[in-house]
């Protein structure tokens, strides 16, 4: 039996601005964008469609959800984006004016930098040591 996490829900303010950020700035793939009803969509983005966990972009629909946007992990790094080309991915962050919270450093496990997404969620960009 094989198990994996397929999706993680990420609360967003607006579907289209979130798609723009993840697809056009972070260079994720838009896996699916389907209307569920007049106010709700099923929007999946993924850094790599094959064998990768997707983000389910969920537009906040009430005050509790709105208050959680950008704070889903209580100020800690929320998501970890692995790459085999740190230099290229880091330069893409800079080119797209994505806020860098911590400059790249070499750790025992690899090279890592911390950045913010469009709502303030913290991400680690990591090139793991082989």
C-alpha positions as CSV (number, residue, x, y, z in Angstrom):
1,X,0.0,0.0,0.0
2,X,1.3,3.4,-1.0
3,X,0.4,6.7,0.6
4,X,1.1,10.3,-0.1
5,X,-0.4,13.7,0.7
6,X,-2.1,14.7,-2.5
7,X,-3.2,18.3,-1.7
8,X,-2.7,21.0,1.0
9,X,-5.3,23.7,1.3
10,X,-4.0,27.3,1.1
11,X,-6.4,30.1,1.9
12,X,-6.2,32.9,-0.5
13,X,-8.0,36.3,-0.9
14,X,-8.7,35.9,-4.6
15,X,-8.5,32.9,-6.9
16,X,-7.1,34.8,-9.9
17,X,-4.5,36.8,-8.1
18,X,-3.3,33.6,-6.4
19,X,-3.1,31.7,-9.7
20,X,-1.2,34.6,-11.2
21,X,1.4,34.5,-8.3
22,X,1.9,30.7,-8.3
23,X,1.8,30.2,-12.0
24,X,3.4,33.3,-13.4
25,X,5.9,34.1,-10.6
26,X,6.7,30.8,-8.9
27,X,6.4,29.0,-12.3
28,X,4.0,26.3,-10.9
29,X,1.7,24.4,-13.2
30,X,-2.0,25.1,-13.1
31,X,-3.3,21.5,-12.7
32,X,-7.0,22.3,-12.5
33,X,-9.4,25.2,-12.4
34,X,-13.0,24.1,-12.2
35,X,-16.1,25.9,-11.1
36,X,-17.9,24.1,-8.3
37,X,-20.7,26.7,-8.0
38,X,-21.1,30.4,-8.7
39,X,-18.7,31.4,-5.8
40,X,-16.4,28.3,-5.4
41,X,-13.7,26.9,-7.6
42,X,-11.5,23.8,-7.4
43,X,-8.0,25.3,-8.2
44,X,-4.9,23.1,-8.0
45,X,-1.4,24.3,-8.6
46,X,1.8,22.3,-8.4
47,X,5.5,22.9,-8.8
48,X,5.7,19.6,-10.7
49,X,2.6,17.8,-11.9
50,X,4.2,14.4,-11.8
51,X,4.5,12.9,-8.3
52,X,4.0,16.1,-6.4
53,X,1.7,17.4,-3.8
54,X,-0.6,20.2,-5.1
55,X,-1.8,23.3,-3.4
56,X,-5.6,23.6,-3.3
57,X,-6.1,27.4,-3.6
58,X,-9.2,28.1,-1.5
59,X,-10.7,31.6,-1.6
60,X,-11.7,32.6,1.9
61,X,-15.4,32.8,2.4
62,X,-15.9,34.0,5.9
63,X,-14.2,36.2,8.6
64,X,-12.4,33.3,10.3
65,X,-10.9,32.2,7.0
66,X,-10.0,35.8,6.0
67,X,-8.2,36.2,9.3
68,X,-6.2,33.1,8.7
69,X,-4.9,34.1,5.2
70,X,-1.1,34.4,5.4
71,X,-1.0,33.0,9.0
72,X,-1.9,29.4,8.5
73,X,1.3,28.3,10.3
74,X,1.3,30.9,13.0
75,X,4.4,32.7,11.6
76,X,6.6,29.7,11.0
77,X,7.7,28.4,7.7
78,X,4.6,26.8,6.2
79,X,5.7,25.2,3.0
80,X,9.0,23.7,1.7
81,X,9.9,24.0,-2.0
82,X,12.7,21.6,-3.0
83,X,14.7,22.3,-6.2
84,X,17.7,20.8,-8.0
85,X,18.7,24.3,-9.3
86,X,18.7,26.7,-6.3
87,X,20.5,29.5,-8.2
88,X,17.9,29.5,-11.0
89,X,14.9,29.4,-8.6
90,X,16.3,32.0,-6.3
91,X,17.0,34.3,-9.2
92,X,13.4,33.8,-10.3
93,X,12.2,35.0,-6.9
94,X,14.4,38.1,-7.2
95,X,13.3,38.8,-10.8
96,X,9.7,38.7,-9.7
97,X,10.2,41.0,-6.7
98,X,9.2,38.2,-4.2
99,X,10.1,39.2,-0.7
100,X,13.2,37.4,0.6
101,X,13.0,37.0,4.4
102,X,16.3,35.2,4.8
103,X,19.1,35.3,2.3
104,X,20.5,31.9,1.1
105,X,22.7,30.0,3.6
106,X,24.3,26.6,3.5
107,X,22.9,24.2,6.1
108,X,24.0,20.6,6.8
109,X,20.9,19.5,4.8
110,X,21.4,21.9,1.8
111,X,21.1,25.4,0.6
112,X,18.1,27.3,1.9
113,X,16.5,30.7,1.7
114,X,13.2,31.9,3.1
115,X,10.6,33.9,1.1
116,X,7.1,35.1,1.5
117,X,4.2,34.4,-0.9
118,X,1.8,37.1,-1.9
119,X,-0.1,36.8,1.5
120,X,2.9,36.6,3.8
121,X,3.1,32.8,4.2
122,X,6.7,31.8,4.7
123,X,8.4,29.3,2.4
124,X,11.7,27.6,2.4
125,X,13.4,27.2,-1.0
126,X,15.8,24.3,-0.5
127,X,18.3,22.5,-2.7
128,X,19.0,19.4,-0.6
129,X,22.4,18.0,-0.4
130,X,22.6,14.8,-2.5
